[in-house]
Amino acid sequence: MHLHRAGDLAALAAALRVEDGRELSRQATGAFAAELAADGVAFGAALDEVAAAMREAVSDGRSLTKGQLSGVVSPQVGRRFVPWCAGCECAHVQDLLFRLATLQAGLVIEVDGASSGGFRYRPAEVGSSGGVSVDAVGGRAELVRGFLAAFGPARPAQLASWLGWTPAAARSVWESVADELHAVAIDGDEYWTHAEHLELLRTAPAAEGVRLLPPYDPLTELADRPFLVPDAARRKAVWRAAANPGVLLVDGEIAGVWRQRRARDLLTVRVEPFAALPARRRRAAETDAATIADHAGASDVELVFA
């Protein structure tokens, strides 16, 4: 799920519509997009067909779970878009195609608070796009500006990771705003920032304090990993093949990892710093540990340093 302003949906749909599936990273699509292209089927055409079936499925205003929506849509679209899924033991719309088509169909998600992780798809409110321009070229340029505002200085490869596109596809979008960018050197390596952000970088105050960032925080998700954590062994502790831990941030530097364990109403937050921490630094993590416990619905918290 992604949280967006309702007024941005039309522009996002235009900017993120991919006509050629070979622009999508292999990691995101597997062999599916390349096989479509080899058969002469444009990924954009597949998106349009699935999105049309989705709009029809909720045209009466009802909301559907993912399984219900897939069950209605899968029999209505071309067999080429409905491969057999061994995990589900049935044939359904290929998963990434399904996910991308929901945006093109104008669907939004309502979260069912009564069930753990439950959600339903429904049509966006009429007029929620707010009359925003749906120019794809301008929309993609705006995506790059937004990316750099949140994660710059950066490189095109990081934009590719953010979008789930190939490096070549991301670079072509990057070039659309190249005249707005300014090169900066960080430890001898070249990155780029938007010219409007340059003064903010120069005057930014030094980071201070101790924080416990959750697993898959944007800082670690879009990071230049060797830059943030130069030590290779420590990088392996932060970025795992699955189930990343949270990170301990000390004065803006990743200084360790943490995990949580629940036993009835007690949540234990176990922190593994990369180096010894003074007692005052350990105490500074108590506030975030209490917030994590509150979020988990635990009445008590134990903060443990390995």
Disulfide bonds with the S-S distance in Angstrom:
none
